């Protein structure tokens, strides 16, 4: 990404930034290919969902992402079952406005099941990444302490890891722009929590993205983003 492109990104008004992030991250409600499980409703007893269910869902998706990345497929069916159970638990607290996200979550889980069964590494990583993001979005309803933009930058970092492998340079650059938008929104919250060191570290990573050209360079920086997100996440869980 050249400096002219970054200037254009940095100059976007706050309201437009928020709208762009919402569109990029969650998109317009769409139907996923294939059939997904029926939403837990009248036919299923709905337990009281808590932040713990969201943590279980996101944590298992994260584990599946990492294990798929290294082609370790054993016991992932158990983690998928945990995701499905957490899905059923949170169905009872969904507001009407969140139902499109919940349906997308179910679709992503179905995609993940198929990908793991087929040991399709890239699709499994993509689906697990999407589940993490949708889980974080739905957790907002339960007043989750971690800001949604932490999940957004994590999603972008993992997406960049995947794109670096597929060598889609145009989409790499586009995803970096969206990563920057999310990070700019998050800086004040990280700073308020005393994360000055983390802000400086992330600024260094973003600066290196300006001169990245090859998929390999993007991939190494993407890994640095994912590592840094784990550290930033801990700041909000203190």
NUZAZA-33304 format. One record per residue: residue number from 1; z, x, y of N, C-alpha, C in turn. Coordinates in Angstrom, 2 decimals, always signed. Each point is the difference from the previous one (the first is absolute). Last residue first. Layout:
<nodes>
<NUM <Z X Y> <Z X Y> <Z X Y>>
...
</nodes>
This chain:
<nodes>
<238 <+32.46 -7.94 -7.54> <+1.31 +0.63 +0.18> <+1.07 -1.05 +0.30>>
<237 <-4.89 -0.52 -0.56> <+0.89 -0.46 -1.06> <+1.38 +0.63 +0.08>>
<236 <-3.83 +1.05 +2.84> <+0.30 -1.42 +0.22> <+0.93 -0.58 -1.07>>
<235 <-1.53 +4.51 -0.24> <+0.66 -0.12 +1.30> <+0.45 -1.44 +0.23>>
<234 <-2.65 +1.18 -3.78> <+1.44 +0.25 -0.19> <+0.77 -0.15 +1.31>>
<233 <-4.77 -0.21 -0.04> <+0.59 -1.20 -0.61> <+1.52 +0.14 -0.14>>
<232 <-2.58 +3.70 +1.39> <+0.18 -0.97 +1.08> <+0.68 -1.26 -0.53>>
<231 <-1.22 +3.28 -3.13> <+1.10 +0.50 +0.85> <+0.31 -1.01 +1.10>>
<230 <-3.69 -0.85 -2.78> <+1.23 -0.09 -0.80> <+1.21 +0.42 +0.82>>
<229 <-4.25 +0.59 +1.89> <+0.40 -1.41 +0.01> <+1.29 -0.20 -0.80>>
<228 <-2.15 +4.22 -0.04> <+0.76 -0.23 +1.23> <+0.48 -1.44 +0.11>>
<227 <-2.79 +1.27 -3.62> <+1.30 +0.69 -0.10> <+0.87 -0.30 +1.21>>
<226 <-4.41 -1.61 +0.06> <+0.79 -0.72 -1.00> <+1.39 +0.62 -0.15>>
<225 <-3.09 +2.22 +2.79> <+0.39 -1.28 +0.58> <+0.92 -0.75 -0.96>>
<224 <-2.01 +3.95 -1.51> <+1.07 +0.31 +0.95> <+0.52 -1.28 +0.66>>
<223 <-3.72 -0.32 -2.83> <+1.19 +0.28 -0.81> <+1.20 +0.30 +0.91>>
<222 <-4.16 -0.51 +2.07> <+0.47 -1.29 -0.51> <+1.28 +0.17 -0.82>>
<221 <-2.29 +3.83 +1.48> <+0.75 -0.63 +1.09> <+0.55 -1.36 -0.43>>
<220 <-2.77 +2.25 -3.02> <+1.23 +0.79 +0.17> <+0.87 -0.61 +1.11>>
<219 <-4.28 -1.90 -0.74> <+0.89 -0.25 -1.13> <+1.33 +0.73 +0.14>>
<218 <-3.51 +0.72 +3.15> <+0.62 -1.32 +0.17> <+1.02 -0.26 -1.10>>
<217 <-2.58 +3.85 -0.41> <+0.92 +0.14 +1.13> <+0.74 -1.31 +0.26>>
<216 <-3.38 -0.05 -3.25> <+1.13 +0.80 -0.47> <+1.04 +0.17 +1.10>>
<215 <-4.14 -2.14 +0.98> <+0.92 -0.86 -0.77> <+1.23 +0.76 -0.48>>
<214 <-2.33 +1.89 +4.41> <-0.37 -0.19 -1.39> <+0.99 -0.94 -0.70>>
<213 <+0.55 +1.07 +4.65> <-1.41 -0.32 -0.18> <-0.35 -0.33 -1.45>>
<212 <+4.28 +0.62 +4.12> <-0.36 -0.12 -1.42> <-1.45 -0.44 -0.13>>
<211 <+2.64 +0.53 +4.12> <-0.97 +1.04 -0.34> <-0.40 -0.05 -1.48>>
<210 <+3.16 -3.09 +1.92> <-1.06 +0.07 +1.00> <-1.09 +0.99 -0.38>>
<209 <+4.12 -0.57 -2.47> <-1.06 -0.94 -0.37> <-1.18 +0.07 +0.98>>
<208 <+3.97 +2.42 +0.83> <-0.86 +0.68 -0.96> <-1.11 -0.92 -0.51>>
<207 <+3.32 -1.72 +2.85> <-0.82 +0.95 +0.75> <-0.98 +0.71 -0.93>>
<206 <+3.26 -2.87 -1.84> <-1.06 -0.76 +0.67> <-0.93 +0.92 +0.78>>
<205 <+3.80 +1.92 -2.03> <-0.94 -0.45 -1.02> <-1.17 -0.73 +0.64>>
<204 <+3.51 +1.30 +2.79> <-0.75 +1.18 -0.46> <-1.05 -0.40 -1.03>>
<203 <+3.02 -3.26 +1.48> <-0.96 +0.31 +1.07> <-0.86 +1.20 -0.39>>
<202 <+3.60 -1.20 -2.75> <-1.13 -0.90 -0.20> <-1.07 +0.25 +1.06>>
<201 <+3.99 +2.45 +0.34> <-0.71 +0.38 -1.22> <-1.24 -0.87 -0.20>>
<200 <+2.93 -1.03 +3.54> <-0.74 +1.24 +0.27> <-0.84 +0.42 -1.21>>
<199 <+2.88 -3.68 -0.49> <-1.07 -0.34 +0.94> <-0.87 +1.22 +0.28>>
<198 <+3.89 +0.58 -2.57> <-1.04 -0.67 -0.77> <-1.19 -0.38 +0.88>>
<197 <+3.85 +1.87 +2.02> <-0.67 +1.01 -0.84> <-1.16 -0.62 -0.78>>
<196 <+2.77 -2.87 +2.51> <-0.83 +0.84 +0.87> <-0.78 +1.02 -0.81>>
<195 <+2.99 -4.21 -1.04> <-0.99 +0.74 -0.78> <-0.93 +0.85 +0.84>>
<194 <+3.79 -3.34 +0.96> <+0.32 +1.43 -0.02> <-1.00 +0.86 -0.75>>
<193 <-0.15 -4.81 +1.04> <+0.86 +0.26 -1.16> <+0.35 +1.48 -0.12>>
<192 <-2.96 -1.60 +3.36> <+1.27 -0.69 +0.24> <+0.99 +0.24 -1.13>>
<191 <-4.44 +1.61 -0.43> <+0.74 +0.77 +1.01> <+1.38 -0.60 +0.24>>
<190 <-2.98 -2.32 -2.77> <+0.46 +1.22 -0.68> <+0.85 +0.84 +0.95>>
<189 <-2.03 -3.80 +1.80> <+1.04 -0.39 -0.95> <+0.56 +1.20 -0.76>>
<188 <-3.68 +0.54 +3.08> <+1.26 -0.34 +0.70> <+1.14 -0.35 -0.96>>
<187 <-4.39 +1.01 -1.94> <+0.69 +1.13 +0.63> <+1.30 -0.40 +0.71>>
<186 <-3.44 -2.97 -2.15> <+1.25 +0.32 -0.69> <+0.83 +1.07 +0.71>>
<185 <-4.42 -1.52 +1.38> <+0.91 -1.14 +0.09> <+1.39 +0.35 -0.55>>
<184 <-3.47 +3.16 -0.38> <+0.36 -0.16 +1.40> <+0.99 -1.15 +0.20>>
<183 <-1.86 +0.66 -4.30> <+0.99 +1.02 +0.33> <+0.45 -0.12 +1.46>>
<182 <-3.50 -2.77 -1.58> <+1.28 -0.39 -0.58> <+1.10 +0.98 +0.38>>
<181 <-4.37 +1.06 +1.33> <+0.46 -1.21 +0.70> <+1.38 -0.43 -0.51>>
<180 <-2.21 +3.56 -2.22> <+0.52 +0.40 +1.32> <+0.55 -1.21 +0.77>>
<179 <-2.15 -0.74 -4.10> <+1.27 +0.69 -0.22> <+0.63 +0.38 +1.33>>
<178 <-4.30 -1.70 +0.07> <+0.97 -1.06 -0.21> <+1.39 +0.56 -0.30>>
<177 <-3.56 +3.02 +0.48> <+0.17 -0.71 +1.27> <+1.07 -1.08 -0.14>>
<176 <-1.33 +2.27 -3.88> <+0.84 +0.85 +0.85> <+0.26 -0.67 +1.34>>
<175 <-3.02 -2.06 -2.93> <+1.39 -0.19 -0.44> <+0.95 +0.87 +0.80>>
<174 <-4.63 +0.46 +0.75> <+0.44 -1.32 +0.45> <+1.46 -0.24 -0.36>>
<173 <-2.12 +3.92 -1.59> <+0.20 +0.07 +1.45> <+0.54 -1.32 +0.55>>
<172 <-1.18 +0.12 -4.55> <+1.12 +0.90 +0.24> <+0.34 +0.03 +1.48>>
<171 <-3.84 -2.24 -1.42> <+1.20 -0.81 -0.13> <+1.26 +0.84 +0.17>>
<170 <-4.14 +2.24 +0.12> <+0.06 -0.97 +1.10> <+1.28 -0.81 -0.07>>
<169 <-0.95 +3.10 -3.51> <+0.43 +0.64 +1.25> <+0.10 -0.99 +1.15>>
<168 <+0.32 -0.06 -5.39> <-0.55 -0.94 +0.98> <+0.46 +0.45 +1.39>>
<167 <+0.95 +1.80 -4.70> <-0.80 +0.71 +1.02> <-0.73 -0.94 +0.95>>
<166 <+3.29 -0.51 -3.83> <-1.31 -0.66 -0.07> <-0.96 +0.54 +1.05>>
<165 <+4.43 +1.66 -0.18> <-0.59 +0.22 -1.32> <-1.39 -0.60 -0.10>>
<164 <+2.53 -0.67 +3.89> <-0.33 +1.42 -0.07> <-0.64 +0.34 -1.35>>
<163 <+1.77 -4.33 +0.77> <-1.31 +0.20 +0.63> <-0.44 +1.46 -0.06>>
<162 <+4.33 -1.14 -1.57> <-1.03 -0.57 -0.87> <-1.39 +0.27 +0.57>>
<161 <+3.69 +1.32 +2.58> <-0.02 +0.79 -1.25> <-1.13 -0.48 -0.92>>
<160 <+0.85 -2.48 +3.88> <-0.71 +1.24 +0.30> <-0.06 +0.92 -1.22>>
<159 <+2.55 -3.91 -0.29> <-1.43 -0.35 +0.04> <-0.84 +1.24 +0.28>>
<158 <+4.65 +0.43 +0.21> <-0.46 -0.10 -1.39> <-1.49 -0.38 -0.06>>
<157 <+1.97 +0.18 +4.27> <+0.05 +1.32 -0.62> <-0.53 -0.03 -1.43>>
<156 <+0.46 -4.09 +2.33> <-1.12 +0.80 +0.51> <-0.04 +1.38 -0.65>>
<155 <+3.66 -2.79 -0.99> <-1.23 -0.57 -0.56> <-1.21 +0.84 +0.42>>
<154 <+4.10 +1.06 +1.96> <+0.00 +0.39 -1.41> <-1.27 -0.48 -0.69>>
<153 <+0.74 -1.35 +4.37> <-0.41 +1.41 -0.02> <+0.01 +0.55 -1.43>>
<152 <+1.43 -4.46 +0.57> <-1.41 +0.14 +0.40> <-0.44 +1.46 -0.06>>
<151 <+4.54 -1.17 -0.76> <-0.85 -0.34 -1.14> <-1.47 +0.20 +0.32>>
<150 <+2.98 +0.56 +3.47> <+0.28 +1.06 -0.97> <-0.86 -0.23 -1.24>>
<149 <-0.02 -3.26 +3.37> <-0.92 +1.12 +0.23> <+0.31 +1.22 -0.85>>
<148 <+2.75 -4.01 +0.07> <-1.22 -0.16 -0.78> <-0.94 +1.19 +0.17>>
<147 <+5.38 +0.59 +0.52> <-1.12 -0.59 +0.73> <-1.28 -0.02 -0.84>>
<146 <+5.09 -0.22 -1.99> <-1.07 +0.96 +0.24> <-1.18 -0.67 +0.71>>
<145 <+3.87 -2.45 -1.43> <+0.39 +0.93 +1.05> <-1.13 +0.96 +0.37>>
<144 <-0.41 -5.24 -1.80> <+0.08 +1.37 -0.51> <+0.25 +0.96 +1.15>>
<143 <-0.11 -5.18 -0.49> <+0.61 +0.89 +0.99> <+0.21 +1.41 -0.54>>
<142 <-2.39 -3.66 -2.16> <+1.40 +0.18 -0.38> <+0.72 +0.99 +0.91>>
<141 <-4.59 -0.98 +0.59> <+0.63 -1.32 -0.02> <+1.48 +0.10 -0.31>>
<140 <-2.82 +3.80 -0.32> <+0.37 -0.29 +1.39> <+0.72 -1.35 +0.10>>
<139 <-2.04 +1.61 -4.03> <+1.41 +0.33 +0.17> <+0.48 -0.25 +1.42>>
<138 <-4.59 -0.42 -1.27> <+0.78 -1.17 -0.39> <+1.50 +0.25 +0.17>>
<137 <-2.93 +3.58 +0.83> <-0.30 -1.08 +0.95> <+0.85 -1.22 -0.30>>
<136 <+0.17 +3.63 -2.97> <+0.70 +0.32 +1.26> <-0.22 -1.10 +1.02>>
<135 <-2.35 -0.33 -4.03> <+1.42 -0.18 -0.24> <+0.82 +0.25 +1.25>>
<134 <-4.59 +0.91 +0.08> <+0.25 -1.45 +0.04> <+1.47 -0.30 -0.25>>
<133 <-1.34 +4.52 -0.35> <-0.16 -0.48 +1.37> <+0.31 -1.49 +0.12>>
<132 <+0.01 +2.04 -4.29> <+1.08 +0.56 +0.83> <-0.06 -0.56 +1.42>>
<131 <-3.49 -1.10 -2.95> <+1.23 -0.71 -0.33> <+1.16 +0.50 +0.85>>
<130 <-4.13 +2.25 +0.29> <-0.05 -1.30 +0.67> <+1.27 -0.80 -0.26>>
<129 <-0.54 +4.08 -2.26> <+0.16 +0.25 +1.44> <+0.03 -1.31 +0.78>>
<128 <-0.99 -0.15 -4.58> <+1.42 +0.30 +0.20> <+0.29 +0.24 +1.49>>
<127 <-4.49 -0.59 -1.24> <+0.74 -1.24 -0.16> <+1.49 +0.21 +0.24>>
<126 <-2.89 +3.78 +0.08> <-0.31 -0.90 +1.11> <+0.85 -1.27 -0.07>>
<125 <+0.28 +3.07 -3.59> <+0.60 +0.55 +1.21> <-0.21 -0.93 +1.20>>
<124 <-2.13 -1.14 -4.03> <+1.44 -0.13 -0.15> <+0.72 +0.51 +1.24>>
<123 <-4.62 +0.58 -0.27> <+0.32 -1.40 +0.25> <+1.51 -0.23 -0.12>>
<122 <-1.56 +4.34 -1.05> <-0.21 -0.30 +1.41> <+0.38 -1.45 +0.33>>
<121 <+0.28 +1.50 -4.62> <+0.90 +0.73 +0.89> <-0.13 -0.44 +1.46>>
<120 <-0.67 -2.40 -4.77> <-0.90 +0.25 +1.13> <+0.83 +0.57 +1.14>>
<119 <+1.06 -1.67 -4.70> <+0.29 +1.36 +0.47> <-1.02 +0.43 +1.06>>
<118 <+0.62 -4.39 -2.16> <-1.25 +0.75 -0.17> <+0.17 +1.48 +0.35>>
<117 <+3.66 -2.94 +0.49> <-0.45 -0.23 -1.38> <-1.26 +0.83 -0.29>>
<116 <+1.62 -0.04 +4.41> <+0.89 +0.79 -0.87> <-0.44 -0.14 -1.46>>
<115 <-2.27 -2.60 +3.17> <-0.31 +1.42 +0.20> <+0.85 +0.89 -0.91>>
<114 <+0.76 -4.72 +0.11> <-1.28 +0.32 -0.64> <-0.30 +1.50 +0.09>>
<113 <+3.84 -1.57 +2.22> <+0.14 -0.19 -1.46> <-1.27 +0.42 -0.73>>
<112 <-0.09 -0.11 +4.72> <+0.74 +1.15 -0.51> <+0.16 -0.08 -1.52>>
<111 <-1.92 -3.63 +2.29> <-0.93 +1.14 +0.01> <+0.67 +1.23 -0.60>>
<110 <+2.70 -3.74 +0.63> <-0.96 -0.25 -1.09> <-1.00 +1.14 -0.10>>
<109 <+2.94 +0.13 +3.60> <+0.73 +0.27 -1.25> <-0.90 -0.23 -1.21>>
<108 <-1.65 -1.10 +4.26> <+0.08 +1.46 -0.14> <+0.72 +0.39 -1.29>>
<107 <-0.21 -4.57 +1.14> <-1.32 +0.50 -0.36> <+0.00 +1.50 -0.22>>
<106 <+3.92 -2.05 +1.57> <-0.24 -0.38 -1.39> <-1.36 +0.51 -0.48>>
<105 <+1.02 +0.60 +4.52> <+0.87 +0.84 -0.81> <-0.22 -0.29 -1.49>>
<104 <-2.13 -2.73 +3.12> <-0.66 +1.31 -0.08> <+0.81 +0.98 -0.84>>
<103 <+1.90 -4.17 +0.88> <-1.14 -0.17 -0.91> <-0.76 +1.32 -0.16>>
<102 <+3.46 -0.07 +3.14> <+0.55 -0.09 -1.35> <-1.12 -0.16 -1.04>>
<101 <-1.10 -0.04 +4.57> <+0.38 +1.35 -0.42> <+0.53 -0.01 -1.43>>
<100 <-1.03 -4.17 +1.96> <-1.22 +0.78 -0.24> <+0.30 +1.43 -0.46>>
<99 <+3.71 -2.84 +1.17> <-0.62 -0.28 -1.29> <-1.32 +0.74 -0.22>>
<98 <+3.08 -0.19 +3.99> <-0.06 +1.20 -0.84> <-0.72 -0.22 -1.32>>
<97 <+0.86 -3.46 +3.28> <-0.85 +1.00 +0.67> <-0.16 +1.27 -0.85>>
<96 <+2.93 -3.55 -1.39> <-1.41 -0.38 -0.11> <-0.92 +1.07 +0.57>>
<95 <+4.61 +1.73 -1.81> <-0.38 -0.98 +1.01> <-1.49 -0.31 -0.16>>
<94 <+3.42 +1.90 -3.93> <-1.21 +0.15 +0.81> <-0.16 -1.12 +1.01>>
<93 <+3.40 +0.90 -3.59> <+0.36 +0.17 +1.41> <-1.22 +0.12 +0.92>>
<92 <-0.12 -0.48 -4.90> <+0.82 -1.10 +0.52> <+0.38 +0.12 +1.46>>
<91 <-2.44 +3.35 -2.61> <-0.84 -1.17 +0.30> <+0.79 -1.12 +0.66>>
<90 <+1.70 +4.29 -1.76> <-0.20 -0.15 +1.45> <-0.82 -1.23 +0.36>>
<89 <+0.93 +1.10 -4.60> <+1.27 -0.18 +0.73> <-0.22 -0.27 +1.48>>
<88 <-3.65 +1.10 -2.84> <+0.47 -1.36 -0.28> <+1.29 -0.30 +0.77>>
<87 <-1.74 +4.39 +0.24> <-0.92 -0.96 +0.64> <+0.51 -1.43 -0.16>>
<86 <+2.18 +3.39 -2.36> <+0.38 +0.02 +1.42> <-0.86 -0.97 +0.80>>
<85 <-1.11 +0.59 -4.49> <+1.29 -0.68 +0.11> <+0.46 -0.07 +1.45>>
<84 <-3.89 +2.48 -0.93> <-0.25 -1.43 -0.18> <+1.30 -0.80 +0.14>>
<83 <+0.27 +4.70 +0.05> <-0.66 -0.48 +1.21> <-0.21 -1.51 -0.07>>
<82 <+1.62 +2.13 -3.81> <+1.04 -0.04 +1.04> <-0.56 -0.51 +1.31>>
<81 <-3.00 +0.76 -3.53> <+0.83 -1.17 -0.28> <+1.13 -0.15 +1.02>>
<80 <-2.64 +3.85 +0.21> <-0.78 -1.16 +0.45> <+0.80 -1.29 -0.25>>
<79 <+1.79 +3.96 -1.64> <+0.10 -0.02 +1.47> <-0.78 -1.18 +0.58>>
<78 <-0.27 +0.79 -4.60> <+1.36 -0.42 +0.33> <+0.18 -0.10 +1.52>>
<77 <-4.02 +1.76 -1.74> <+0.04 -1.45 -0.19> <+1.39 -0.55 +0.34>>
<76 <-0.94 +4.67 -0.06> <-0.29 -0.64 +1.28> <+0.00 -1.53 -0.13>>
<75 <+0.71 +3.61 -3.48> <+1.09 -0.85 +0.49> <-0.28 -0.67 +1.36>>
<74 <-3.25 +4.00 -1.14> <+1.03 -0.54 -0.90> <+1.04 -0.81 +0.77>>
<73 <-3.87 +2.61 +1.78> <-0.12 -1.45 -0.16> <+1.09 -0.62 -0.87>>
<72 <-1.78 +4.41 +3.24> <+1.10 -0.29 -0.93> <+0.12 -1.52 -0.14>>
<71 <-3.02 +2.84 +2.99> <-0.48 -0.49 -1.30> <+1.11 -0.10 -1.05>>
<70 <+0.30 +1.05 +4.86> <+0.06 +1.13 -0.94> <-0.40 -0.40 -1.43>>
<69 <+0.00 -3.23 +3.50> <-0.62 +1.17 +0.65> <-0.05 +1.20 -0.94>>
<68 <+2.33 -3.92 -1.21> <-1.45 -0.17 -0.15> <-0.72 +1.22 +0.57>>
<67 <+4.62 -0.19 +0.57> <-0.34 +0.28 -1.40> <-1.49 -0.17 -0.26>>
<66 <+1.70 -1.04 +4.32> <+0.17 +1.44 -0.28> <-0.40 +0.34 -1.43>>
<65 <-0.09 -4.57 +1.31> <-0.96 +0.77 +0.79> <+0.07 +1.48 -0.39>>
<64 <+3.21 -2.86 -1.80> <-1.30 -0.16 -0.66> <-1.08 +0.78 +0.73>>
<63 <+4.29 -0.14 +1.92> <+0.01 +0.79 -1.24> <-1.35 -0.07 -0.71>>
<62 <+0.61 -2.70 +3.79> <-0.07 +1.42 +0.39> <-0.04 +0.89 -1.25>>
<61 <+0.68 -4.57 -0.61> <-1.39 +0.24 +0.41> <-0.18 +1.46 +0.39>>
<60 <+4.34 -1.42 -0.98> <-0.82 +0.06 -1.22> <-1.46 +0.25 +0.32>>
<59 <+2.98 -0.60 +3.63> <+0.32 +1.22 -0.74> <-0.83 +0.16 -1.26>>
<58 <-0.34 -3.97 +2.61> <-0.62 +1.14 +0.67> <+0.24 +1.29 -0.76>>
<57 <+2.08 -3.93 -1.66> <-1.46 -0.16 +0.00> <-0.69 +1.23 +0.58>>
<56 <+4.69 -0.19 +0.20> <-0.45 +0.15 -1.38> <-1.52 -0.04 -0.07>>
<55 <+1.98 -0.92 +4.11> <+0.14 +1.42 -0.31> <-0.46 +0.30 -1.42>>
<54 <+0.18 -4.47 +1.40> <-1.09 +0.70 +0.69> <+0.04 +1.49 -0.31>>
<53 <+3.50 -2.64 -1.62> <-1.25 -0.32 -0.70> <-1.20 +0.72 +0.63>>
<52 <+4.26 +0.35 +2.12> <-0.07 +0.77 -1.24> <-1.28 -0.26 -0.78>>
<51 <+1.31 -2.44 +3.91> <-0.70 +1.24 +0.32> <-0.18 +0.82 -1.27>>
<50 <+0.52 -4.95 -1.21> <+0.70 +0.83 +0.98> <-0.84 +1.22 +0.27>>
<49 <-0.18 -5.42 -2.35> <-0.55 +1.34 +0.19> <+0.81 +0.74 +1.05>>
<48 <+1.17 -4.12 -3.59> <+0.09 +0.42 +1.39> <-0.50 +1.43 +0.13>>
<47 <-2.03 -3.03 -3.92> <+1.27 +0.59 +0.38> <+0.00 +0.36 +1.47>>
<46 <-2.76 -3.82 -2.82> <-0.17 +1.06 +0.98> <+1.36 +0.57 +0.39>>
<45 <-2.59 -2.73 -4.36> <+1.23 +0.11 +0.79> <-0.14 +1.18 +0.94>>
<44 <-4.35 -2.71 -1.66> <+0.85 +1.15 -0.28> <+1.27 -0.07 +0.81>>
<43 <-3.59 -3.24 +0.27> <+0.13 +0.22 -1.43> <+0.93 +1.15 -0.37>>
<42 <-1.19 -1.36 +4.57> <+0.79 -1.04 -0.64> <+0.26 +0.30 -1.47>>
<41 <-1.69 +4.09 +2.19> <+0.34 -1.13 +0.87> <+0.82 -0.99 -0.81>>
<40 <-2.90 +5.02 -0.01> <+1.25 -0.61 -0.48> <+0.41 -1.10 +0.96>>
<39 <-5.13 +1.38 -0.69> <+1.15 +0.31 +0.84> <+1.23 -0.72 -0.55>>
<38 <-4.11 +1.58 -3.15> <+0.43 -1.13 +0.83> <+1.23 +0.39 +0.78>>
<37 <-3.48 +3.84 -1.44> <+1.04 -0.85 -0.56> <+0.36 -1.13 +0.95>>
<36 <-4.94 +2.00 +0.34> <+1.35 +0.50 +0.05> <+1.00 -1.04 -0.48>>
<35 <-5.55 +1.55 -0.76> <+1.01 -1.05 +0.14> <+1.35 +0.65 +0.20>>
<34 <-4.94 +2.10 +1.56> <+0.81 -0.30 -1.17> <+1.04 -1.07 +0.27>>
<33 <-1.54 +2.76 +4.14> <-0.81 -0.27 -1.18> <+0.92 -0.25 -1.19>>
<32 <+1.83 -1.22 +4.84> <-0.29 +1.16 -0.80> <-0.86 -0.41 -1.18>>
<31 <+0.42 -2.27 +5.05> <+0.25 -0.18 -1.42> <-0.36 +1.27 -0.72>>
<30 <+1.85 -0.28 +5.20> <-1.20 -0.08 -0.82> <+0.41 -0.25 -1.44>>
<29 <+1.91 +0.29 +5.59> <+0.26 -0.43 -1.38> <-1.30 -0.19 -0.78>>
<28 <+0.15 +3.56 +3.88> <-0.12 -1.46 -0.07> <+0.25 -0.42 -1.44>>
<27 <+2.34 +4.58 +1.77> <-1.31 -0.61 -0.09> <+0.02 -1.51 +0.05>>
<26 <+3.35 +3.94 +0.05> <+0.14 -1.19 -0.82> <-1.30 -0.79 -0.14>>
<25 <+0.23 +4.30 +2.35> <+0.98 +0.08 -1.07> <-0.04 -1.20 -0.90>>
<24 <-2.87 +0.33 +3.86> <-0.25 +1.08 -0.94> <+0.91 -0.08 -1.21>>
<23 <+0.58 -3.09 +3.56> <-1.27 -0.24 -0.69> <-0.23 +1.05 -1.07>>
<22 <+3.76 +0.51 +2.76> <+0.17 -1.19 -0.83> <-1.26 -0.25 -0.82>>
<21 <-0.11 +3.45 +3.18> <+0.82 +0.35 -1.15> <+0.15 -1.17 -0.95>>
<20 <-2.20 -0.70 +4.08> <-0.80 +0.83 -0.88> <+0.77 +0.36 -1.26>>
<19 <+2.26 -2.35 +3.37> <-1.00 -0.86 -0.65> <-0.84 +0.79 -0.98>>
<18 <+3.09 +2.37 +2.62> <+0.70 -0.85 -0.96> <-0.98 -0.89 -0.76>>
<17 <-1.69 +2.65 +3.50> <+0.45 +0.83 -1.11> <+0.64 -0.85 -1.09>>
<16 <-1.16 -2.01 +4.05> <-1.17 +0.18 -0.85> <+0.36 +0.84 -1.22>>
<15 <+3.30 -0.61 +3.25> <-0.28 -1.28 -0.66> <-1.17 +0.14 -0.95>>
<14 <+1.19 +3.78 +2.69> <+0.98 -0.30 -1.04> <-0.33 -1.28 -0.76>>
<13 <-4.05 +2.79 +2.26> <+1.22 -0.68 +0.46> <+0.88 -0.40 -1.17>>
<12 <-3.34 +4.26 -0.16> <+0.00 -1.43 -0.32> <+1.31 -0.63 +0.46>>
<11 <-1.41 +4.80 +0.15> <-0.03 -0.83 +1.21> <+0.03 -1.49 -0.26>>
<10 <-0.14 +3.54 -3.39> <+1.26 +0.08 +0.72> <+0.05 -0.96 +1.17>>
<9 <-4.02 +0.40 -2.57> <+1.08 -0.63 -0.77> <+1.27 -0.04 +0.81>>
<8 <-3.71 +2.25 +1.79> <-0.26 -1.44 -0.03> <+1.11 -0.73 -0.73>>
<7 <+0.14 +4.59 +0.02> <+0.31 -0.50 +1.34> <-0.21 -1.50 +0.05>>
<6 <-1.26 +2.27 -3.88> <+1.45 -0.14 +0.09> <+0.41 -0.54 +1.36>>
<5 <-4.55 +0.99 -0.82> <+0.43 -1.17 -0.78> <+1.48 -0.24 +0.14>>
<4 <-1.76 +3.84 +2.01> <-0.45 -1.19 +0.72> <+0.43 -1.27 -0.72>>
<3 <+0.76 +4.25 -1.97> <+0.98 -0.35 +1.03> <-0.39 -1.25 +0.77>>
<2 <-1.71 +0.43 -5.10> <-0.02 +0.85 +1.18> <+0.94 -0.51 +1.06>>
<1 <+0.02 -0.14 -5.64> <+0.00 -0.85 +1.19> <+0.00 +0.88 +1.23>>
</nodes>
